[in-house]
Amino acid sequence: MASDYDADFYAWALEQARLLRAGRFSQLDVEHVAEEIEDLGKRERRALQSRLGVLLGHLLKWRHQPDYPNRKSWRATINTQRRSLAQLLDENPSLRAGLGQVIERAYADGVDLAVAETPLDYDAFPAACPWTIDEILGDHWPQAAPA
């Protein structure tokens, strides 16, 4: 079975699902099935960090460029990411347990995004995330950064 896993993952996955449904557990490629299940969990955590990075980047742009002429697209992205994050956390409530750590890593991604998409440099942004979890995920709209 290992060669099927390495040669054609899609066919392997279909076969493993068929074996599971048929209750033919002794024929399963248990090691690879377990590995794939673990990877599914890791994928959800990476999706959480990615969405948070985009959200934090747009919140930073919102806060640090209050006079930017067209902020509608930022607001739309913030709303979209918040809804997507709410759904992801509803579907995977155990991800909430490590949310603080994920936000720390995602904040660095958000700063990178804000630097890439604005004329501002890294020193324009706080070294650590300035918002609580509730402010990030809720309907909080950051005020302009202090001058």
VEXLODO-344086 format. One record per atom (N, C-alpha, C): atom name; x, y, z negated; residue number from 0; residue in one letter. Coordinates in steps of 0.1 Angstrom, whole numbers, m for minus. Each point is the difference from the previous one (the first is absolute). Last residue first. Layout:
<pts>
["CA"; [X; Y; Z]; NUM; "A"],
...
</pts>
This chain:
<pts>
["N"; [m2; 601; m167]; 146; "A"],
["CA"; [10; 7; 8]; 146; "A"],
["C"; [13; 0; m8]; 146; "A"],
["N"; [m39; m38; m4]; 145; "P"],
["CA"; [4; 13; m6]; 145; "P"],
["C"; [12; 5; 8]; 145; "P"],
["N"; [m36; m30; 26]; 144; "A"],
["CA"; [12; m2; m9]; 144; "A"],
["C"; [3; 14; m6]; 144; "A"],
["N"; [m50; m10; 15]; 143; "A"],
["CA"; [13; 3; 6]; 143; "A"],
["C"; [11; m1; m11]; 143; "A"],
["N"; [m41; m31; m9]; 142; "Q"],
["CA"; [1; 14; 2]; 142; "Q"],
["C"; [14; 3; 6]; 142; "Q"],
["N"; [m28; m47; 5]; 141; "P"],
["CA"; [11; 7; m6]; 141; "P"],
["C"; [0; 15; 3]; 141; "P"],
["N"; [m41; m36; m3]; 140; "W"],
["CA"; [7; 8; 10]; 140; "W"],
["C"; [10; 9; m6]; 140; "W"],
["N"; [m31; m47; m14]; 139; "H"],
["CA"; [9; 11; m4]; 139; "H"],
["C"; [6; 6; 13]; 139; "H"],
["N"; [m31; m39; m9]; 138; "D"],
["CA"; [m3; 11; 10]; 138; "D"],
["C"; [8; 12; m4]; 138; "D"],
["N"; [18; m50; m11]; 137; "G"],
["CA"; [m13; 6; m1]; 137; "G"],
["C"; [m2; 11; 10]; 137; "G"],
["N"; [42; m26; m6]; 136; "L"],
["CA"; [m11; m8; 6]; 136; "L"],
["C"; [m14; 7; m1]; 136; "L"],
["N"; [39; 22; m18]; 135; "I"],
["CA"; [4; m5; 13]; 135; "I"],
["C"; [m12; m7; 7]; 135; "I"],
["N"; [m4; 15; m44]; 134; "E"],
["CA"; [0; 11; 9]; 134; "E"],
["C"; [4; m5; 14]; 134; "E"],
["N"; [0; m32; m35]; 133; "D"],
["CA"; [m14; 5; 3]; 133; "D"],
["C"; [0; 12; 9]; 133; "D"],
["N"; [42; m17; m14]; 132; "I"],
["CA"; [m7; m10; 9]; 132; "I"],
["C"; [m14; 5; 3]; 132; "I"],
["N"; [33; 39; m11]; 131; "T"],
["CA"; [m4; m12; m7]; 131; "T"],
["C"; [m6; m9; 10]; 131; "T"],
["N"; [36; 38; 14]; 130; "W"],
["CA"; [m14; m3; m3]; 130; "W"],
["C"; [m2; m13; m7]; 130; "W"],
["N"; [42; 21; 18]; 129; "P"],
["CA"; [m6; 9; m9]; 129; "P"],
["C"; [m14; m3; m4]; 129; "P"],
["N"; [47; m29; 15]; 128; "C"],
["CA"; [m14; 3; 4]; 128; "C"],
["C"; [m7; 9; m11]; 128; "C"],
["N"; [52; 5; 4]; 127; "A"],
["CA"; [m9; m11; m3]; 127; "A"],
["C"; [m14; 4; 4]; 127; "A"],
["N"; [35; 29; 10]; 126; "A"],
["CA"; [8; m12; 0]; 126; "A"],
["C"; [m9; m12; m3]; 126; "A"],
["N"; [m20; 45; 25]; 125; "P"],
["CA"; [4; m5; m14]; 125; "P"],
["C"; [8; m13; 1]; 125; "P"],
["N"; [2; 34; 42]; 124; "F"],
["CA"; [m9; m9; m7]; 124; "F"],
["C"; [4; m5; m13]; 124; "F"],
["N"; [26; 28; 31]; 123; "A"],
["CA"; [m13; 7; m2]; 123; "A"],
["C"; [m10; m8; m8]; 123; "A"],
["N"; [44; m16; 14]; 122; "D"],
["CA"; [0; 8; m12]; 122; "D"],
["C"; [m12; 8; m2]; 122; "D"],
["N"; [7; m26; 40]; 121; "Y"],
["CA"; [m2; m8; m12]; 121; "Y"],
["C"; [m1; 8; m13]; 121; "Y"],
["N"; [m12; 27; 44]; 120; "D"],
["CA"; [10; m10; m2]; 120; "D"],
["C"; [m3; m7; m14]; 120; "D"],
["N"; [m32; 26; 40]; 119; "L"],
["CA"; [5; 0; m13]; 119; "L"],
["C"; [11; m11; m1]; 119; "L"],
["N"; [m30; 11; 38]; 118; "P"],
["CA"; [13; 7; 0]; 118; "P"],
["C"; [7; m1; m14]; 118; "P"],
["N"; [m34; m39; 16]; 117; "T"],
["CA"; [0; 14; m3]; 117; "T"],
["C"; [13; 6; 1]; 117; "T"],
["N"; [m9; m47; 7]; 116; "E"],
["CA"; [m11; 7; 7]; 116; "E"],
["C"; [m2; 14; m4]; 116; "E"],
["N"; [34; m30; m18]; 115; "A"],
["CA"; [1; m3; 14]; 115; "A"],
["C"; [m11; 9; 8]; 115; "A"],
["N"; [2; 1; m48]; 114; "V"],
["CA"; [12; 6; 6]; 114; "V"],
["C"; [0; m1; 15]; 114; "V"],
["N"; [m34; m23; m23]; 113; "A"],
["CA"; [m2; 15; m1]; 113; "A"],
["C"; [12; 7; 6]; 113; "A"],
["N"; [3; m47; m4]; 112; "L"],
["CA"; [m10; 4; 10]; 112; "L"],
["C"; [m2; 15; 0]; 112; "L"],
["N"; [28; m18; m33]; 111; "D"],
["CA"; [6; m1; 13]; 111; "D"],
["C"; [m9; 4; 11]; 111; "D"],
["N"; [m17; m1; m43]; 110; "V"],
["CA"; [9; 11; 2]; 110; "V"],
["C"; [7; m1; 13]; 110; "V"],
["N"; [m27; m36; m12]; 109; "G"],
["CA"; [m8; 12; 3]; 109; "G"],
["C"; [8; 12; 2]; 109; "G"],
["N"; [21; m40; m13]; 108; "D"],
["CA"; [m5; m1; 14]; 108; "D"],
["C"; [m8; 12; 4]; 108; "D"],
["N"; [13; m4; m45]; 107; "A"],
["CA"; [12; 3; 9]; 107; "A"],
["C"; [m3; m1; 15]; 107; "A"],
["N"; [m34; m12; m31]; 106; "Y"],
["CA"; [3; 15; 0]; 106; "Y"],
["C"; [12; 3; 8]; 106; "Y"],
["N"; [m12; m45; m8]; 105; "A"],
["CA"; [m8; 6; 11]; 105; "A"],
["C"; [3; 15; 1]; 105; "A"],
["N"; [18; m25; m36]; 104; "R"],
["CA"; [7; m4; 13]; 104; "R"],
["C"; [m7; 7; 12]; 104; "R"],
["N"; [m20; 6; m43]; 103; "E"],
["CA"; [14; 6; 0]; 103; "E"],
["C"; [7; m3; 13]; 103; "E"],
["N"; [m42; m19; m6]; 102; "I"],
["CA"; [m1; 14; 3]; 102; "I"],
["C"; [14; 6; 0]; 102; "I"],
["N"; [m4; m44; m13]; 101; "V"],
["CA"; [m2; 1; 14]; 101; "V"],
["C"; [m1; 15; 4]; 101; "V"],
["N"; [2; m11; m45]; 100; "Q"],
["CA"; [13; m3; 6]; 100; "Q"],
["C"; [m1; 2; 15]; 100; "Q"],
["N"; [m40; 5; m25]; 99; "G"],
["CA"; [10; 11; m3]; 99; "G"],
["C"; [13; m2; 6]; 99; "G"],
["N"; [m34; m34; 4]; 98; "L"],
["CA"; [m2; 12; 8]; 98; "L"],
["C"; [9; 11; m2]; 98; "L"],
["N"; [m8; m48; m17]; 97; "G"],
["CA"; [13; 6; 4]; 97; "G"],
["C"; [m1; 12; 7]; 97; "G"],
["N"; [m40; m22; m14]; 96; "A"],
["CA"; [9; m2; m11]; 96; "A"],
["C"; [14; 6; 2]; 96; "A"],
["N"; [m36; m3; 33]; 95; "R"],
["CA"; [m1; 12; m9]; 95; "R"],
["C"; [11; m1; m11]; 95; "R"],
["N"; [m10; m36; 32]; 94; "L"],
["CA"; [10; 10; 4]; 94; "L"],
["C"; [0; 12; m9]; 94; "L"],
["N"; [m33; m35; m4]; 93; "S"],
["CA"; [13; m2; m7]; 93; "S"],
["C"; [11; 9; 4]; 93; "S"],
["N"; [m44; m1; 22]; 92; "P"],
["CA"; [1; 8; m13]; 92; "P"],
["C"; [13; m2; m8]; 92; "P"],
["N"; [m19; m5; 50]; 91; "N"],
["CA"; [12; m6; m7]; 91; "N"],
["C"; [2; 7; m13]; 91; "N"],
["N"; [m36; 12; 28]; 90; "E"],
["CA"; [1; m14; 5]; 90; "E"],
["C"; [12; m7; m7]; 90; "E"],
["N"; [m8; 46; m9]; 89; "D"],
["CA"; [m13; m8; m4]; 89; "D"],
["C"; [2; m14; 4]; 89; "D"],
["N"; [34; 29; 12]; 88; "L"],
["CA"; [1; m3; m14]; 88; "L"],
["C"; [m13; m7; m5]; 88; "L"],
["N"; [2; 13; 46]; 87; "L"],
["CA"; [11; m9; m3]; 87; "L"],
["C"; [1; m4; m15]; 87; "L"],
["N"; [m31; 34; 13]; 86; "Q"],
["CA"; [m4; m14; 5]; 86; "Q"],
["C"; [11; m10; m3]; 86; "Q"],
["N"; [10; 44; m10]; 85; "A"],
["CA"; [m10; m4; m9]; 85; "A"],
["C"; [m5; m14; 4]; 85; "A"],
["N"; [31; 21; 28]; 84; "L"],
["CA"; [6; m5; m12]; 84; "L"],
["C"; [m10; m5; m10]; 84; "L"],
["N"; [m15; 19; 40]; 83; "S"],
["CA"; [7; m12; 3]; 83; "S"],
["C"; [6; m6; m13]; 83; "S"],
["N"; [m20; 43; m2]; 82; "R"],
["CA"; [m10; m10; 2]; 82; "R"],
["C"; [6; m14; 2]; 82; "R"],
["N"; [30; 37; m3]; 81; "R"],
["CA"; [m7; m3; m13]; 81; "R"],
["C"; [m11; m11; 1]; 81; "R"],
["N"; [22; 15; 40]; 80; "Q"],
["CA"; [9; m8; m9]; 80; "Q"],
["C"; [m7; m3; m13]; 80; "Q"],
["N"; [m23; 28; 29]; 79; "T"],
["CA"; [1; m13; 6]; 79; "T"],
["C"; [8; m9; m9]; 79; "T"],
["N"; [m2; 46; m11]; 78; "N"],
["CA"; [m13; m7; m2]; 78; "N"],
["C"; [0; m14; 4]; 78; "N"],
["N"; [38; 26; 10]; 77; "I"],
["CA"; [m2; m2; m15]; 77; "I"],
["C"; [m12; m7; m3]; 77; "I"],
["N"; [5; 13; 45]; 76; "T"],
["CA"; [10; m11; m4]; 76; "T"],
["C"; [m1; m3; m15]; 76; "T"],
["N"; [m25; 37; 15]; 75; "A"],
["CA"; [m5; m12; 6]; 75; "A"],
["C"; [8; m12; m4]; 75; "A"],
["N"; [16; 42; m10]; 74; "R"],
["CA"; [m11; m3; m9]; 74; "R"],
["C"; [m6; m13; 5]; 74; "R"],
["N"; [34; 18; 26]; 73; "W"],
["CA"; [5; m5; m12]; 73; "W"],
["C"; [m11; m5; m10]; 73; "W"],
["N"; [m12; 20; 41]; 72; "S"],
["CA"; [5; m13; 2]; 72; "S"],
["C"; [6; m6; m13]; 72; "S"],
["N"; [m15; 45; m1]; 71; "K"],
["CA"; [m11; m9; 2]; 71; "K"],
["C"; [5; m15; 1]; 71; "K"],
["N"; [25; 43; m3]; 70; "R"],
["CA"; [1; m10; m10]; 70; "R"],
["C"; [m11; m10; 1]; 70; "R"],
["N"; [24; 41; 28]; 69; "N"],
["CA"; [m10; m11; 3]; 69; "N"],
["C"; [2; m11; m10]; 69; "N"],
["N"; [26; 42; m4]; 68; "P"],
["CA"; [m12; 3; 8]; 68; "P"],
["C"; [m11; m11; 1]; 68; "P"],
["N"; [34; 9; m42]; 67; "Y"],
["CA"; [1; m6; 13]; 67; "Y"],
["C"; [m13; 1; 8]; 67; "Y"],
["N"; [12; 15; m46]; 66; "D"],
["CA"; [m4; 9; 11]; 66; "D"],
["C"; [2; m6; 14]; 66; "D"],
["N"; [11; m22; m42]; 65; "P"],
["CA"; [m14; 4; m1]; 65; "P"],
["C"; [m5; 9; 11]; 65; "P"],
["N"; [40; m34; m12]; 64; "Q"],
["CA"; [m2; 8; 12]; 64; "Q"],
["C"; [m15; 5; 0]; 64; "Q"],
["N"; [18; m28; m34]; 63; "H"],
["CA"; [11; 8; 2]; 63; "H"],
["C"; [m1; 9; 13]; 63; "H"],
["N"; [m34; m32; m16]; 62; "R"],
["CA"; [4; 8; m12]; 62; "R"],
["C"; [10; 10; 4]; 62; "R"],
["N"; [m15; m32; 32]; 61; "W"],
["CA"; [m11; 9; m4]; 61; "W"],
["C"; [4; 10; m11]; 61; "W"],
["N"; [31; m33; 14]; 60; "K"],
["CA"; [m1; 10; 10]; 60; "K"],
["C"; [m12; 10; m4]; 60; "K"],
["N"; [6; m37; m28]; 59; "L"],
["CA"; [11; 10; m1]; 59; "L"],
["C"; [m1; 11; 10]; 59; "L"],
["N"; [m31; m35; 2]; 58; "L"],
["CA"; [m3; 8; m11]; 58; "L"],
["C"; [12; 10; m2]; 58; "L"],
["N"; [6; m31; 33]; 57; "H"],
["CA"; [m10; 10; 4]; 57; "H"],
["C"; [m4; 9; m12]; 57; "H"],
["N"; [30; m36; m8]; 56; "G"],
["CA"; [6; 10; 10]; 56; "G"],
["C"; [m10; 11; 4]; 56; "G"],
["N"; [m16; m36; m27]; 55; "L"],
["CA"; [9; 10; m8]; 55; "L"],
["C"; [7; 10; 9]; 55; "L"],
["N"; [m26; m35; 21]; 54; "L"],
["CA"; [m9; 9; m8]; 54; "L"],
["C"; [9; 11; m7]; 54; "L"],
["N"; [23; m34; 23]; 53; "V"],
["CA"; [m7; 9; 9]; 53; "V"],
["C"; [m8; 10; m7]; 53; "V"],
["N"; [19; m33; m26]; 52; "G"],
["CA"; [11; 8; 6]; 52; "G"],
["C"; [m6; 11; 9]; 52; "G"],
["N"; [m28; m34; m17]; 51; "L"],
["CA"; [3; 10; m10]; 51; "L"],
["C"; [11; 10; 5]; 51; "L"],
["N"; [m11; m37; 27]; 50; "R"],
["CA"; [m11; 9; m1]; 50; "R"],
["C"; [2; 11; m10]; 50; "R"],
["N"; [33; m34; 2]; 49; "S"],
["CA"; [m1; 7; 12]; 49; "S"],
["C"; [m11; 11; 0]; 49; "S"],
["N"; [3; m31; m36]; 48; "Q"],
["CA"; [11; 10; 0]; 48; "Q"],
["C"; [0; 9; 12]; 48; "Q"],
["N"; [m31; m35; m2]; 47; "L"],
["CA"; [m3; 9; m10]; 47; "L"],
["C"; [11; 11; 0]; 47; "L"],
["N"; [7; m36; 27]; 46; "A"],
["CA"; [m11; 8; 6]; 46; "A"],
["C"; [m4; 11; m10]; 46; "A"],
["N"; [30; m33; m15]; 45; "R"],
["CA"; [7; 9; 10]; 45; "R"],
["C"; [m10; 9; 7]; 45; "R"],
["N"; [m17; m32; m29]; 44; "R"],
["CA"; [8; 9; m8]; 44; "R"],
["C"; [7; 10; 9]; 44; "R"],
["N"; [m23; m36; 20]; 43; "E"],
["CA"; [m10; 9; m6]; 43; "E"],
["C"; [7; 11; m8]; 43; "E"],
["N"; [26; m34; 18]; 42; "R"],
["CA"; [m4; 8; 10]; 42; "R"],
["C"; [m11; 11; m5]; 42; "R"],
["N"; [17; m35; m28]; 41; "K"],
["CA"; [10; 11; 2]; 41; "K"],
["C"; [m5; 10; 11]; 41; "K"],
["N"; [m27; m38; m8]; 40; "G"],
["CA"; [0; 9; m12]; 40; "G"],
["C"; [10; 12; 2]; 40; "G"],
["N"; [1; m35; 32]; 39; "L"],
["CA"; [m13; 8; 1]; 39; "L"],
["C"; [m1; 10; m11]; 39; "L"],
["N"; [36; m31; m1]; 38; "D"],
["CA"; [2; 11; 9]; 38; "D"],
["C"; [m13; 9; 3]; 38; "D"],
["N"; [m3; m40; m26]; 37; "E"],
["CA"; [8; 11; m7]; 37; "E"],
["C"; [2; 12; 8]; 37; "E"],
["N"; [m19; m37; 21]; 36; "I"],
["CA"; [m10; 6; m10]; 36; "I"],
["C"; [7; 11; m8]; 36; "I"],
["N"; [27; m26; 29]; 35; "E"],
["CA"; [m9; 9; 8]; 35; "E"],
["C"; [m10; 7; m10]; 35; "E"],
["N"; [28; m33; m18]; 34; "E"],
["CA"; [8; 12; 4]; 34; "E"],
["C"; [m9; 10; 7]; 34; "E"],
["N"; [m19; m42; m11]; 33; "A"],
["CA"; [3; 9; m12]; 33; "A"],
["C"; [7; 12; 3]; 33; "A"],
["N"; [m5; m31; 35]; 32; "V"],
["CA"; [m13; 6; m4]; 32; "V"],
["C"; [1; 9; m12]; 32; "V"],
["N"; [38; m25; 13]; 31; "H"],
["CA"; [m2; 12; 9]; 31; "H"],
["C"; [m14; 6; m3]; 31; "H"],
["N"; [11; m38; m25]; 30; "E"],
["CA"; [10; 10; m2]; 30; "E"],
["C"; [m2; 12; 8]; 30; "E"],
["N"; [m28; m39; 6]; 29; "V"],
["CA"; [m2; 8; m12]; 29; "V"],
["C"; [9; 11; m2]; 29; "V"],
["N"; [m21; m27; 39]; 28; "D"],
["CA"; [14; 5; m1]; 28; "D"],
["C"; [0; 9; m12]; 28; "D"],
["N"; [m36; m41; 7]; 27; "L"],
["CA"; [3; 14; 1]; 27; "L"],
["C"; [15; 2; m1]; 27; "L"],
["N"; [m26; m42; m5]; 26; "Q"],
["CA"; [6; 3; 13]; 26; "Q"],
["C"; [4; 15; 2]; 26; "Q"],
["N"; [m23; m18; m39]; 25; "S"],
["CA"; [13; m7; 1]; 25; "S"],
["C"; [7; 3; 13]; 25; "S"],
["N"; [m44; 15; m9]; 24; "F"],
["CA"; [10; 8; m7]; 24; "F"],
["C"; [14; m6; 2]; 24; "F"],
["N"; [m49; m1; 21]; 23; "R"],
["CA"; [12; m9; 3]; 23; "R"],
["C"; [13; 7; m6]; 23; "R"],
["N"; [m48; 16; 4]; 22; "G"],
["CA"; [4; m6; m13]; 22; "G"],
["C"; [12; m9; 2]; 22; "G"],
["N"; [m23; 29; 33]; 21; "A"],
["CA"; [m3; m14; 0]; 21; "A"],
["C"; [3; m7; m13]; 21; "A"],
["N"; [10; 46; 7]; 20; "R"],
["CA"; [m15; m2; 1]; 20; "R"],
["C"; [m4; m15; m1]; 20; "R"],
["N"; [47; 11; 2]; 19; "L"],
["CA"; [m6; 4; m12]; 19; "L"],
["C"; [m15; m2; m1]; 19; "L"],
["N"; [23; m9; 41]; 18; "L"],
["CA"; [3; m10; m11]; 18; "L"],
["C"; [m6; 4; m13]; 18; "L"],
["N"; [m4; 31; 35]; 17; "R"],
["CA"; [m8; m12; 3]; 17; "R"],
["C"; [2; m11; m11]; 17; "R"],
["N"; [27; 39; m2]; 16; "A"],
["CA"; [m14; 3; m4]; 16; "A"],
["C"; [m9; m12; 3]; 16; "A"],
["N"; [44; m4; 14]; 15; "Q"],
["CA"; [0; 0; m15]; 15; "Q"],
["C"; [m14; 3; m4]; 15; "Q"],
["N"; [8; 3; 46]; 14; "E"],
["CA"; [0; m14; m5]; 14; "E"],
["C"; [m1; m1; m15]; 14; "E"],
["N"; [3; 43; 20]; 13; "L"],
["CA"; [m12; m7; 3]; 13; "L"],
["C"; [m1; m14; m5]; 13; "L"],
["N"; [41; 22; m4]; 12; "A"],
["CA"; [m10; 6; m9]; 12; "A"],
["C"; [m14; m6; 3]; 12; "A"],
["N"; [36; m12; 29]; 11; "W"],
["CA"; [2; m5; m13]; 11; "W"],
["C"; [m11; 4; m10]; 11; "W"],
["N"; [1; 19; 43]; 10; "A"],
["CA"; [m5; m14; 0]; 10; "A"],
["C"; [1; m6; m13]; 10; "A"],
["N"; [19; 42; 3]; 9; "Y"],
["CA"; [m15; 1; 2]; 9; "Y"],
["C"; [m6; m14; 0]; 9; "Y"],
["N"; [48; 5; m1]; 8; "F"],
["CA"; [m7; 3; m12]; 8; "F"],
["C"; [m15; 0; 1]; 8; "F"],
["N"; [40; m24; 26]; 7; "D"],
["CA"; [m12; 7; 4]; 7; "D"],
["C"; [m9; 3; m13]; 7; "D"],
["N"; [46; m17; m2]; 6; "A"],
["CA"; [m1; 1; 14]; 6; "A"],
["C"; [m13; 8; 4]; 6; "A"],
["N"; [12; m10; m46]; 5; "D"],
["CA"; [11; 9; 6]; 5; "D"],
["C"; [m3; 2; 15]; 5; "D"],
["N"; [m29; m28; m24]; 4; "Y"],
["CA"; [0; 13; m7]; 4; "Y"],
["C"; [9; 10; 7]; 4; "Y"],
["N"; [0; m45; 13]; 3; "D"],
["CA"; [m12; 7; 5]; 3; "D"],
["C"; [m1; 14; m6]; 3; "D"],
["N"; [34; m28; m16]; 2; "S"],
["CA"; [3; 4; 14]; 2; "S"],
["C"; [m12; 7; 6]; 2; "S"],
["N"; [m5; m19; m43]; 1; "A"],
["CA"; [9; 12; 0]; 1; "A"],
["C"; [3; 5; 13]; 1; "A"],
["N"; [m24; m41; m7]; 0; "M"],
["CA"; [m8; 12; 0]; 0; "M"],
["C"; [9; 13; 0]; 0; "M"],
</pts>
